[in-house]
Amino acid sequence: MPPQAILDVAGIQRILPHRYPFLLIDRVVELTAEHCVAIKNVTINEPFFAGTFPRPPGDAGGADPGGDGAGLRGARALAGGKDRRTR
């Protein structure tokens, strides 16, 4: 059973201005001032897998969801821990 999310994609979008395909996390399971644990669900038809041709599909290292986690931590810190729309 996957960990319980404290933020789903709608909650993440209330904090970050990112949208598909640039939003690289789907849910957050831990969020503190020091760290963020987030989950990104991927399938074989994700656009960044196509960049591995002619090798077998795999993560080419182009997707870095760490920036989204850092953005969530920073935005929450600036908002005093409250969700706020950044757009």
MOPAC internal coordinates of N, CA, C and O (Angstrom, degrees):
PM7 1SCF
backbone

  N    0.0000 0     0.00 0     0.00 0    0    0    0
  C    1.4559 1     0.00 0     0.00 0    1    0    0
  C    1.5351 1   108.97 1     0.00 0    2    1    0
  O    1.2310 1   120.10 1   -50.68 1    3    2    1
  N    1.3500 1   117.42 1   129.32 1    3    2    1
  C    1.4644 1   119.79 1  -179.38 1    5    3    2
  C    1.5234 1   111.27 1   -68.67 1    6    5    3
  O    1.2310 1   120.48 1   -25.05 1    7    6    5
  N    1.3315 1   116.68 1   154.95 1    7    6    5
  C    1.4653 1   119.78 1   178.00 1    9    7    6
  C    1.5268 1   111.48 1   -61.71 1   10    9    7
  O    1.2310 1   120.73 1   -29.64 1   11   10    9
  N    1.3141 1   116.22 1   150.36 1   11   10    9
  C    1.4596 1   121.99 1   178.79 1   13   11   10
  C    1.5298 1   109.70 1   -69.58 1   14   13   11
  O    1.2310 1   120.47 1   -49.31 1   15   14   13
  N    1.3078 1   116.71 1   130.69 1   15   14   13
  C    1.4626 1   121.53 1  -179.34 1   17   15   14
  C    1.5184 1   110.94 1   -80.39 1   18   17   15
  O    1.2310 1   120.76 1   -43.09 1   19   18   17
  N    1.3402 1   116.14 1   136.91 1   19   18   17
  C    1.4615 1   120.29 1   172.49 1   21   19   18
  C    1.5212 1   109.93 1   -93.65 1   22   21   19
  O    1.2310 1   120.44 1   159.19 1   23   22   21
  N    1.3357 1   116.76 1   -20.81 1   23   22   21
  C    1.4576 1   122.65 1   173.21 1   25   23   22
  C    1.5122 1   108.38 1  -136.83 1   26   25   23
  O    1.2310 1   119.87 1   -53.17 1   27   26   25
  N    1.3235 1   117.84 1   126.83 1   27   26   25
  C    1.4576 1   120.52 1   172.78 1   29   27   26
  C    1.5318 1   107.36 1   -93.88 1   30   29   27
  O    1.2310 1   120.21 1     5.12 1   31   30   29
  N    1.3253 1   117.21 1  -174.88 1   31   30   29
  C    1.4616 1   119.61 1  -175.44 1   33   31   30
  C    1.5274 1   111.35 1   -62.74 1   34   33   31
  O    1.2310 1   119.53 1   145.72 1   35   34   33
  N    1.3262 1   118.50 1   -34.28 1   35   34   33
  C    1.4682 1   120.57 1   177.75 1   37   35   34
  C    1.5336 1   110.64 1   -65.53 1   38   37   35
  O    1.2310 1   120.39 1   139.36 1   39   38   37
  N    1.3251 1   116.85 1   -40.64 1   39   38   37
  C    1.4592 1   120.58 1   177.60 1   41   39   38
  C    1.5210 1   112.41 1   -66.26 1   42   41   39
  O    1.2310 1   120.85 1   141.59 1   43   42   41
  N    1.3285 1   115.98 1   -38.41 1   43   42   41
  C    1.4651 1   120.72 1   177.54 1   45   43   42
  C    1.5257 1   109.60 1   -63.87 1   46   45   43
  O    1.2310 1   120.36 1   138.12 1   47   46   45
  N    1.3329 1   116.91 1   -41.88 1   47   46   45
  C    1.4593 1   120.75 1  -179.20 1   49   47   46
  C    1.5252 1   112.85 1   -70.04 1   50   49   47
  O    1.2310 1   119.64 1   160.08 1   51   50   49
  N    1.3271 1   118.30 1   -19.92 1   51   50   49
  C    1.4638 1   120.36 1   173.26 1   53   51   50
  C    1.5272 1   110.93 1   -71.88 1   54   53   51
  O    1.2310 1   120.48 1   156.86 1   55   54   53
  N    1.3433 1   116.69 1   -23.14 1   55   54   53
  C    1.4594 1   121.18 1  -177.78 1   57   55   54
  C    1.5220 1   111.94 1   -99.13 1   58   57   55
  O    1.2310 1   120.03 1   135.39 1   59   58   57
  N    1.3299 1   117.55 1   -44.61 1   59   58   57
  C    1.4631 1   122.31 1  -177.16 1   61   59   58
  C    1.5298 1   110.98 1  -103.38 1   62   61   59
  O    1.2310 1   119.99 1   -32.28 1   63   62   61
  N    1.3297 1   117.63 1   147.72 1   63   62   61
  C    1.4612 1   120.12 1   177.13 1   65   63   62
  C    1.5264 1   113.00 1   -81.03 1   66   65   63
  O    1.2310 1   119.30 1   175.02 1   67   66   65
  N    1.3225 1   118.93 1    -4.98 1   67   66   65
  C    1.4572 1   122.44 1  -176.56 1   69   67   66
  C    1.5302 1   111.69 1   -65.50 1   70   69   67
  O    1.2310 1   120.88 1   -34.90 1   71   70   69
  N    1.3333 1   115.92 1   145.10 1   71   70   69
  C    1.4550 1   123.20 1   174.08 1   73   71   70
  C    1.5219 1   107.87 1  -136.92 1   74   73   71
  O    1.2310 1   120.62 1   -11.28 1   75   74   73
  N    1.3450 1   116.43 1   168.72 1   75   74   73
  C    1.4546 1   120.74 1   178.75 1   77   75   74
  C    1.5287 1   108.96 1   -56.10 1   78   77   75
  O    1.2310 1   118.55 1   -42.06 1   79   78   77
  N    1.2884 1   120.37 1   137.94 1   79   78   77
  C    1.4634 1   129.27 1     4.06 1   81   79   78
  C    1.5257 1   113.83 1   -93.25 1   82   81   79
  O    1.2310 1   119.84 1  -169.24 1   83   82   81
  N    1.3278 1   117.92 1    10.76 1   83   82   81
  C    1.4576 1   120.31 1  -174.76 1   85   83   82
  C    1.5205 1   114.14 1   -92.20 1   86   85   83
  O    1.2310 1   119.53 1   167.18 1   87   86   85
  N    1.3186 1   118.50 1   -12.82 1   87   86   85
  C    1.4567 1   121.36 1   174.53 1   89   87   86
  C    1.5178 1   107.38 1   -81.13 1   90   89   87
  O    1.2310 1   120.14 1   -68.07 1   91   90   89
  N    1.3130 1   117.34 1   111.93 1   91   90   89
  C    1.4572 1   121.40 1  -170.61 1   93   91   90
  C    1.5205 1   113.64 1  -103.85 1   94   93   91
  O    1.2310 1   119.31 1  -165.97 1   95   94   93
  N    1.3209 1   118.92 1    14.03 1   95   94   93
  C    1.4542 1   121.13 1   173.48 1   97   95   94
  C    1.5276 1   108.92 1  -133.15 1   98   97   95
  O    1.2310 1   121.12 1   -34.19 1   99   98   97
  N    1.3294 1   115.46 1   145.81 1   99   98   97
  C    1.4618 1   120.97 1  -177.81 1  101   99   98
  C    1.5174 1   113.48 1  -104.86 1  102  101   99
  O    1.2310 1   120.39 1   150.35 1  103  102  101
  N    1.3169 1   116.85 1   -29.65 1  103  102  101
  C    1.4657 1   119.64 1   176.88 1  105  103  102
  C    1.5222 1   109.57 1  -157.77 1  106  105  103
  O    1.2310 1   121.41 1   -24.75 1  107  106  105
  N    1.3234 1   114.91 1   155.25 1  107  106  105
  C    1.4605 1   122.45 1   180.00 1  109  107  106
  C    1.5130 1   107.58 1  -114.54 1  110  109  107
  O    1.2310 1   120.72 1   -48.91 1  111  110  109
  N    1.3438 1   116.23 1   131.09 1  111  110  109
  C    1.4578 1   120.25 1   179.30 1  113  111  110
  C    1.5262 1   112.29 1  -107.70 1  114  113  111
  O    1.2310 1   119.95 1   159.76 1  115  114  113
  N    1.3386 1   117.71 1   -20.24 1  115  114  113
  C    1.4661 1   122.20 1   173.71 1  117  115  114
  C    1.5097 1   108.05 1  -144.69 1  118  117  115
  O    1.2310 1   120.24 1   -41.44 1  119  118  117
  N    1.3364 1   117.15 1   138.56 1  119  118  117
  C    1.4573 1   121.50 1   177.58 1  121  119  118
  C    1.5167 1   108.58 1  -149.29 1  122  121  119
  O    1.2310 1   121.12 1   -68.69 1  123  122  121
  N    1.3225 1   115.45 1   111.31 1  123  122  121
  C    1.4559 1   121.43 1   175.96 1  125  123  122
  C    1.5223 1   107.68 1  -128.60 1  126  125  123
  O    1.2310 1   120.41 1    -1.13 1  127  126  125
  N    1.3204 1   116.82 1   178.87 1  127  126  125
  C    1.4645 1   120.30 1   177.17 1  129  127  126
  C    1.5266 1   111.28 1   -65.86 1  130  129  127
  O    1.2310 1   120.36 1   156.33 1  131  130  129
  N    1.3400 1   116.91 1   -23.67 1  131  130  129
  C    1.4647 1   120.89 1  -176.15 1  133  131  130
  C    1.5231 1   114.35 1   -96.05 1  134  133  131
  O    1.2310 1   119.89 1   150.86 1  135  134  133
  N    1.3223 1   117.82 1   -29.14 1  135  134  133
  C    1.4635 1   118.46 1  -176.16 1  137  135  134
  C    1.5306 1   112.21 1  -155.32 1  138  137  135
  O    1.2310 1   122.25 1   -16.09 1  139  138  137
  N    1.3195 1   113.30 1   163.91 1  139  138  137
  C    1.4684 1   121.58 1   178.41 1  141  139  138
  C    1.5214 1   107.60 1  -136.51 1  142  141  139
  O    1.2310 1   119.97 1   -51.38 1  143  142  141
  N    1.3292 1   117.67 1   128.62 1  143  142  141
  C    1.4621 1   122.43 1   174.17 1  145  143  142
  C    1.5182 1   106.58 1  -111.25 1  146  145  143
  O    1.2310 1   121.04 1   -64.13 1  147  146  145
  N    1.3374 1   115.62 1   115.87 1  147  146  145
  C    1.4620 1   121.38 1  -175.63 1  149  147  146
  C    1.5204 1   109.85 1  -129.12 1  150  149  147
  O    1.2310 1   121.14 1   -20.14 1  151  150  149
  N    1.3171 1   115.43 1   159.86 1  151  150  149
  C    1.4616 1   122.07 1  -178.46 1  153  151  150
  C    1.5243 1   108.79 1  -122.93 1  154  153  151
  O    1.2310 1   121.06 1   -45.48 1  155  154  153
  N    1.3231 1   115.58 1   134.52 1  155  154  153
  C    1.4564 1   122.37 1   172.65 1  157  155  154
  C    1.5138 1   107.47 1  -119.32 1  158  157  155
  O    1.2310 1   120.31 1   -60.65 1  159  158  157
  N    1.3194 1   117.02 1   119.35 1  159  158  157
  C    1.4611 1   121.33 1   175.97 1  161  159  158
  C    1.5176 1   108.25 1   -84.20 1  162  161  159
  O    1.2310 1   120.49 1   -49.55 1  163  162  161
  N    1.3165 1   116.66 1   130.45 1  163  162  161
  C    1.4616 1   120.12 1   178.21 1  165  163  162
  C    1.5217 1   110.18 1  -126.76 1  166  165  163
  O    1.2310 1   121.11 1   -28.65 1  167  166  165
  N    1.3113 1   115.49 1   151.35 1  167  166  165
  C    1.4508 1   122.52 1   173.46 1  169  167  166
  C    1.5173 1   107.89 1  -126.31 1  170  169  167
  O    1.2310 1   120.45 1   -13.93 1  171  170  169
  N    1.3098 1   116.74 1   166.07 1  171  170  169
  C    1.4546 1   121.49 1  -176.05 1  173  171  170
  C    1.5214 1   112.41 1   -63.28 1  174  173  171
  O    1.2310 1   119.43 1   158.50 1  175  174  173
  N    1.3374 1   118.69 1   -21.50 1  175  174  173
  C    1.4635 1   119.94 1  -178.28 1  177  175  174
  C    1.5273 1   113.44 1   -90.72 1  178  177  175
  O    1.2310 1   119.55 1  -168.02 1  179  178  177
  N    1.3312 1   118.46 1    11.98 1  179  178  177
  C    1.4628 1   120.75 1   176.08 1  181  179  178
  C    1.5322 1   109.53 1   -63.91 1  182  181  179
  O    1.2310 1   119.86 1   -37.66 1  183  182  181
  N    1.3337 1   117.86 1   142.34 1  183  182  181
  C    1.4660 1   120.64 1  -175.30 1  185  183  182
  C    1.5270 1   114.67 1   -58.16 1  186  185  183
  O    1.2310 1   119.59 1   146.61 1  187  186  185
  N    1.3330 1   118.39 1   -33.39 1  187  186  185
  C    1.4637 1   117.30 1  -176.23 1  189  187  186
  C    1.5208 1   112.52 1   -73.42 1  190  189  187
  O    1.2310 1   119.03 1   164.11 1  191  190  189
  N    1.3328 1   119.46 1   -15.89 1  191  190  189
  C    1.4635 1   120.58 1   174.82 1  193  191  190
  C    1.5174 1   111.82 1   -70.40 1  194  193  191
  O    1.2310 1   119.93 1   151.47 1  195  194  193
  N    1.3309 1   117.75 1   -28.53 1  195  194  193
  C    1.4604 1   121.05 1  -179.32 1  197  195  194
  C    1.5269 1   111.48 1   -64.47 1  198  197  195
  O    1.2310 1   119.96 1   156.52 1  199  198  197
  N    1.3080 1   117.69 1   -23.48 1  199  198  197
  C    1.4603 1   121.45 1  -179.40 1  201  199  198
  C    1.5110 1   114.01 1   -71.76 1  202  201  199
  O    1.2310 1   119.19 1   176.45 1  203  202  201
  N    1.3231 1   119.16 1    -3.55 1  203  202  201
  C    1.4637 1   120.80 1  -178.37 1  205  203  202
  C    1.5242 1   112.25 1   -93.07 1  206  205  203
  O    1.2310 1   119.40 1   177.66 1  207  206  205
  N    1.3404 1   118.76 1    -2.34 1  207  206  205
  C    1.4589 1   122.62 1  -179.45 1  209  207  206
  C    1.5242 1   109.66 1   -58.75 1  210  209  207
  O    1.2310 1   118.11 1   -43.61 1  211  210  209
  N    1.3179 1   121.21 1   136.39 1  211  210  209
  C    1.4524 1   130.31 1    10.76 1  213  211  210
  C    1.5284 1   114.10 1   -92.30 1  214  213  211
  O    1.2310 1   119.74 1  -177.75 1  215  214  213
  N    1.3240 1   118.11 1     2.25 1  215  214  213
  C    1.4684 1   119.40 1   177.76 1  217  215  214
  C    1.5208 1   109.30 1   -69.59 1  218  217  215
  O    1.2310 1   120.34 1   -14.30 1  219  218  217
  N    1.3392 1   116.96 1   165.70 1  219  218  217
  C    1.4717 1   119.19 1   174.43 1  221  219  218
  C    1.5310 1   110.19 1   -60.15 1  222  221  219
  O    1.2310 1   119.92 1   -30.53 1  223  222  221
  N    1.3311 1   117.75 1   149.47 1  223  222  221
  C    1.4709 1   120.15 1  -178.65 1  225  223  222
  C    1.5202 1   111.71 1   -55.59 1  226  225  223
  O    1.2310 1   121.32 1   -41.37 1  227  226  225
  N    1.2951 1   115.08 1   138.63 1  227  226  225
  C    1.4600 1   121.90 1   178.37 1  229  227  226
  C    1.5081 1   109.15 1  -171.42 1  230  229  227
  O    1.2310 1   120.32 1   -11.30 1  231  230  229
  N    1.3028 1   116.99 1   168.70 1  231  230  229
  C    1.4557 1   121.05 1   179.64 1  233  231  230
  C    1.5177 1   108.78 1   -71.93 1  234  233  231
  O    1.2310 1   120.96 1   -63.45 1  235  234  233
  N    1.3039 1   115.78 1   116.55 1  235  234  233
  C    1.4629 1   120.82 1  -178.77 1  237  235  234
  C    1.5216 1   111.78 1   -79.45 1  238  237  235
  O    1.2310 1   119.96 1  -179.66 1  239  238  237
  N    1.3104 1   117.69 1     0.34 1  239  238  237
  C    1.4557 1   121.23 1   179.83 1  241  239  238
  C    1.5188 1   112.49 1    85.53 1  242  241  239
  O    1.2310 1   119.90 1  -171.58 1  243  242  241
  N    1.3083 1   117.80 1     8.42 1  243  242  241
  C    1.4572 1   120.69 1  -178.21 1  245  243  242
  C    1.5154 1   113.45 1   -82.66 1  246  245  243
  O    1.2310 1   119.65 1   157.43 1  247  246  245
  N    1.3031 1   118.27 1   -22.57 1  247  246  245
  C    1.4623 1   121.08 1  -178.44 1  249  247  246
  C    1.5297 1   109.67 1   -93.44 1  250  249  247
  O    1.2310 1   120.32 1   -57.28 1  251  250  249
  N    1.3329 1   117.00 1   122.72 1  251  250  249
  C    1.4586 1   121.11 1  -179.85 1  253  251  250
  C    1.5270 1   109.48 1  -126.35 1  254  253  251
  O    1.2310 1   120.63 1   -89.70 1  255  254  253
  N    1.3350 1   116.40 1    90.30 1  255  254  253
  C    1.4659 1   118.73 1  -179.46 1  257  255  254
  C    1.5296 1   113.62 1   -72.63 1  258  257  255
  O    1.2310 1   119.50 1   174.26 1  259  258  257
  N    1.3176 1   118.57 1    -5.74 1  259  258  257
  C    1.4638 1   121.07 1   179.93 1  261  259  258
  C    1.5158 1   112.48 1   -60.59 1  262  261  259
  O    1.2310 1   120.37 1   146.95 1  263  262  261
  N    1.3155 1   116.91 1   -33.05 1  263  262  261
  C    1.4616 1   120.24 1   178.77 1  265  263  262
  C    1.5119 1   111.91 1   -65.13 1  266  265  263
  O    1.2310 1   119.95 1   142.61 1  267  266  265
  N    1.3280 1   117.71 1   -37.39 1  267  266  265
  C    1.4592 1   120.63 1   177.73 1  269  267  266
  C    1.5220 1   110.83 1   -64.63 1  270  269  267
  O    1.2310 1   120.33 1   138.54 1  271  270  269
  N    1.3251 1   116.98 1   -41.46 1  271  270  269
  C    1.4657 1   120.87 1   178.45 1  273  271  270
  C    1.5178 1   111.35 1   -63.08 1  274  273  271
  O    1.2310 1   120.75 1   137.92 1  275  274  273
  N    1.3222 1   116.17 1   -42.08 1  275  274  273
  C    1.4651 1   120.09 1   178.17 1  277  275  274
  C    1.5219 1   110.42 1   -65.31 1  278  277  275
  O    1.2310 1   120.49 1   141.39 1  279  278  277
  N    1.3311 1   116.67 1   -38.61 1  279  278  277
  C    1.4568 1   120.19 1   177.62 1  281  279  278
  C    1.5183 1   112.05 1   -63.38 1  282  281  279
  O    1.2310 1   120.34 1   140.15 1  283  282  281
  N    1.3289 1   116.96 1   -39.85 1  283  282  281
  C    1.4646 1   120.42 1   176.68 1  285  283  282
  C    1.5177 1   111.33 1   -62.27 1  286  285  283
  O    1.2310 1   120.60 1   134.63 1  287  286  285
  N    1.3430 1   116.46 1   -45.37 1  287  286  285
  C    1.4686 1   119.76 1  -179.96 1  289  287  286
  C    1.5241 1   110.35 1   -61.29 1  290  289  287
  O    1.2310 1   120.37 1   135.04 1  291  290  289
  N    1.3263 1   116.89 1   -44.96 1  291  290  289
  C    1.4630 1   120.64 1  -178.88 1  293  291  290
  C    1.5161 1   112.66 1   -65.44 1  294  293  291
  O    1.2310 1   120.52 1   134.92 1  295  294  293
  N    1.3268 1   116.61 1   -45.08 1  295  294  293
  C    1.4617 1   120.18 1  -179.49 1  297  295  294
  C    1.5206 1   111.29 1   -63.87 1  298  297  295
  O    1.2310 1   120.54 1   138.82 1  299  298  297
  N    1.3216 1   116.57 1   -41.18 1  299  298  297
  C    1.4739 1   119.49 1   178.67 1  301  299  298
  C    1.5227 1   110.59 1   -65.96 1  302  301  299
  O    1.2310 1   120.36 1   141.51 1  303  302  301
  N    1.3387 1   116.91 1   -38.49 1  303  302  301
  C    1.4707 1   119.97 1   179.10 1  305  303  302
  C    1.5293 1   110.32 1   -64.19 1  306  305  303
  O    1.2310 1   120.10 1   136.66 1  307  306  305
  N    1.3293 1   117.41 1   -43.34 1  307  306  305
  C    1.4615 1   120.66 1   179.65 1  309  307  306
  C    1.5193 1   111.95 1   -66.51 1  310  309  307
  O    1.2310 1   120.59 1   149.51 1  311  310  309
  N    1.3265 1   116.47 1   -30.49 1  311  310  309
  C    1.4662 1   120.73 1  -178.85 1  313  311  310
  C    1.5206 1   112.06 1   -89.12 1  314  313  311
  O    1.2310 1   119.83 1  -174.66 1  315  314  313
  N    1.3181 1   117.94 1     5.34 1  315  314  313
  C    1.4595 1   120.43 1  -179.02 1  317  315  314
  C    1.5040 1   112.78 1    70.54 1  318  317  315
  O    1.2310 1   120.00 1  -150.95 1  319  318  317
  N    1.3543 1   117.61 1    29.05 1  319  318  317
  C    1.4512 1   121.62 1   178.27 1  321  319  318
  C    1.5089 1   114.03 1    88.49 1  322  321  319
  O    1.2310 1   119.60 1   176.79 1  323  322  321
  N    1.3349 1   118.37 1    -3.21 1  323  322  321
  C    1.4462 1   121.84 1  -179.03 1  325  323  322
  C    1.5198 1   109.88 1   -96.19 1  326  325  323
  O    1.2310 1   120.70 1   -30.54 1  327  326  325
  N    1.3318 1   116.26 1   149.46 1  327  326  325
  C    1.4579 1   120.23 1   173.68 1  329  327  326
  C    1.5252 1   108.73 1   -70.97 1  330  329  327
  O    1.2310 1   120.83 1   -38.83 1  331  330  329
  N    1.3134 1   116.02 1   141.17 1  331  330  329
  C    1.4460 1   119.75 1   174.13 1  333  331  330
  C    1.5150 1   108.62 1  -149.39 1  334  333  331
  O    1.2310 1   120.78 1   -34.43 1  335  334  333
  N    1.2894 1   116.11 1   145.57 1  335  334  333
  C    1.4644 1   121.20 1   179.48 1  337  335  334
  C    1.5261 1   107.50 1   -77.14 1  338  337  335
  O    1.2310 1   121.02 1   -50.41 1  339  338  337
  N    1.3471 1   115.65 1   129.59 1  339  338  337
  C    1.4558 1   119.27 1  -178.62 1  341  339  338
  C    1.5141 1   112.21 1   -95.75 1  342  341  339
  O    1.2310 1   119.66 1   179.08 1  343  342  341
  N    1.3181 1   118.25 1    -0.92 1  343  342  341
  C    1.4648 1   121.08 1   177.51 1  345  343  342
  C    1.4900 1   110.01 1   -98.41 1  346  345  343
  O    1.2310 1   120.10 1   180.00 1  347  346  345

